[in-house]
Amino acid sequence: MSKNLVYFVVDFAIHEGKLSQFESLAQSMIAGTLKESGALAYEWHLSADRKRCRLLETYADAKAALAHCTGPVVQQLVPKMLETASISGFEVYGDPGPEAAKILTGVGAEIFPHWHGLGR
């Protein structure tokens, strides 16, 4: 694992009766993120009660994280997603760079810079 990798962990609380729309938008967001060369992983995990979802994102570096934050998935689809769910938690691990950090903290993300560790 590289110290340059940037991870987003986003928790959603899905609004009552909006799961179908939420799922459709998640599929569109996956398709859009697939086109981003620096997006290494974009994984959605749905709770057993289907009321909560956790999105785990991995980016190659700060440049890739910024590209995602300023790209069509975030700029066009996230506002629609927020009509179907609210963000109940948002954490960023690694260094997303100053521009992305400003965007991310502006929407409530907490950034945890890399400190120590082992990755293979």
Kinemage of the C-alpha trace (Angstrom):
@kinemage 1
@onewidth
@group {chain A} dominant
@subgroup {mainchain}
@vectorlist {calphas} color= white
{ca met a 1} P 0.000 0.000 0.000
{ca ser a 2} L 1.256 3.456 -0.786
{ca lys a 3} L 1.208 6.437 1.514
{ca asn a 4} L -0.129 8.310 -1.531
{ca leu a 5} L -3.423 6.399 -1.541
{ca val a 6} L -6.490 8.359 -0.440
{ca tyr a 7} L -9.558 6.663 1.006
{ca phe a 8} L -13.069 8.025 1.461
{ca val a 9} L -15.562 6.345 3.788
{ca val a 10} L -19.050 7.783 3.333
{ca asp a 11} L -22.049 6.652 5.384
{ca phe a 12} L -25.555 7.248 4.067
{ca ala a 13} L -28.901 7.061 5.850
{ca ile a 14} L -31.410 6.182 3.138
{ca his a 15} L -34.692 8.082 3.264
{ca glu a 16} L -37.877 6.061 3.744
{ca gly a 17} L -39.257 4.883 0.392
{ca lys a 18} L -36.184 6.029 -1.566
{ca leu a 19} L -34.133 2.815 -1.751
{ca ser a 20} L -34.962 2.169 -5.410
{ca gln a 21} L -33.881 5.668 -6.453
{ca phe a 22} L -30.805 5.430 -4.213
{ca glu a 23} L -29.805 2.145 -5.852
{ca ser a 24} L -30.259 3.527 -9.354
{ca leu a 25} L -28.118 6.558 -8.561
{ca ala a 26} L -25.447 4.356 -6.974
{ca gln a 27} L -25.253 2.373 -10.230
{ca ser a 28} L -24.863 5.616 -12.208
{ca met a 29} L -22.152 6.787 -9.813
{ca ile a 30} L -20.296 3.479 -10.234
{ca ala a 31} L -20.442 3.798 -14.025
{ca gly a 32} L -19.129 7.359 -13.867
{ca thr a 33} L -16.349 6.563 -11.403
{ca leu a 34} L -15.267 3.616 -13.548
{ca lys a 35} L -14.183 6.187 -16.161
{ca glu a 36} L -11.804 7.889 -13.687
{ca ser a 37} L -8.350 6.349 -14.164
{ca gly a 38} L -7.185 7.168 -10.612
{ca ala a 39} L -10.213 5.596 -8.955
{ca leu a 40} L -8.955 2.223 -7.727
{ca ala a 41} L -12.014 1.040 -5.779
{ca tyr a 42} L -15.583 2.238 -5.333
{ca glu a 43} L -17.513 -0.221 -3.186
{ca trp a 44} L -21.059 0.091 -1.838
{ca his a 45} L -22.183 -1.919 1.218
{ca leu a 46} L -25.854 -2.031 2.215
{ca ser a 47} L -26.986 -2.811 5.772
{ca ala a 48} L -29.220 -5.830 6.386
{ca asp a 49} L -32.204 -3.572 7.123
{ca arg a 50} L -31.520 -1.698 3.828
{ca lys a 51} L -31.679 1.671 5.595
{ca arg a 52} L -27.964 2.461 5.691
{ca cys a 53} L -25.168 2.249 3.155
{ca arg a 54} L -21.413 2.652 3.387
{ca leu a 55} L -19.371 3.690 0.372
{ca leu a 56} L -15.663 2.816 0.430
{ca glu a 57} L -13.585 4.694 -2.136
{ca thr a 58} L -9.880 4.362 -2.935
{ca tyr a 59} L -7.919 6.820 -5.064
{ca ala a 60} L -4.351 6.457 -6.350
{ca asp a 61} L -3.288 9.844 -4.996
{ca ala a 62} L -4.374 13.414 -4.249
{ca lys a 63} L -4.675 14.220 -7.964
{ca ala a 64} L -7.164 11.365 -8.434
{ca ala a 65} L -9.122 12.388 -5.325
{ca leu a 66} L -9.396 15.959 -6.651
{ca ala a 67} L -10.444 14.706 -10.085
{ca his a 68} L -13.274 12.774 -8.444
{ca cys a 69} L -14.354 15.705 -6.254
{ca thr a 70} L -14.507 18.066 -9.228
{ca gly a 71} L -15.808 15.549 -11.766
{ca pro a 72} L -19.326 14.760 -12.976
{ca val a 73} L -20.050 12.006 -10.436
{ca val a 74} L -19.736 14.386 -7.501
{ca gln a 75} L -20.870 17.558 -9.224
{ca gln a 76} L -23.933 16.115 -10.994
{ca leu a 77} L -24.940 12.906 -9.224
{ca val a 78} L -24.212 13.561 -5.546
{ca pro a 79} L -26.827 16.366 -5.350
{ca lys a 80} L -29.404 13.893 -6.709
{ca met a 81} L -28.193 11.239 -4.246
{ca leu a 82} L -28.771 13.663 -1.386
{ca glu a 83} L -32.449 13.784 -2.353
{ca thr a 84} L -32.643 10.066 -1.491
{ca ala a 85} L -30.302 9.854 1.503
{ca ser a 86} L -28.386 11.981 3.963
{ca ile a 87} L -24.709 11.699 4.743
{ca ser a 88} L -24.413 10.441 8.313
{ca gly a 89} L -20.630 10.192 8.353
{ca phe a 90} L -17.717 11.067 6.091
{ca glu a 91} L -14.073 10.284 6.780
{ca val a 92} L -11.051 10.682 4.534
{ca tyr a 93} L -7.821 8.767 5.135
{ca gly a 94} L -4.549 9.976 3.636
{ca asp a 95} L -3.667 13.310 2.045
{ca pro a 96} L -6.273 14.448 -0.500
{ca gly a 97} L -4.289 17.644 -1.210
{ca pro a 98} L -5.288 21.192 -0.304
{ca glu a 99} L -7.912 21.729 -3.012
{ca ala a 100} L -9.761 18.476 -2.396
{ca ala a 101} L -9.404 18.936 1.378
{ca lys a 102} L -11.224 22.269 1.129
{ca ile a 103} L -14.050 20.664 -0.854
{ca leu a 104} L -14.264 17.631 1.439
{ca thr a 105} L -14.230 19.523 4.739
{ca gly a 106} L -16.787 21.899 3.232
{ca val a 107} L -19.271 19.023 3.131
{ca gly a 108} L -18.396 17.795 6.603
{ca ala a 109} L -15.649 15.249 5.972
{ca glu a 110} L -13.047 14.673 8.660
{ca ile a 111} L -9.547 14.093 7.303
{ca phe a 112} L -7.143 11.668 8.956
{ca pro a 113} L -3.614 12.113 7.524
{ca his a 114} L -1.430 9.013 7.276
{ca trp a 115} L 0.551 8.526 10.477
{ca his a 116} L 2.071 5.039 10.797
{ca gly a 117} L 1.411 1.655 9.331
{ca leu a 118} L 2.262 -1.267 7.167
{ca gly a 119} L 0.841 -2.014 3.772
{ca arg a 120} L 1.784 -4.716 1.278
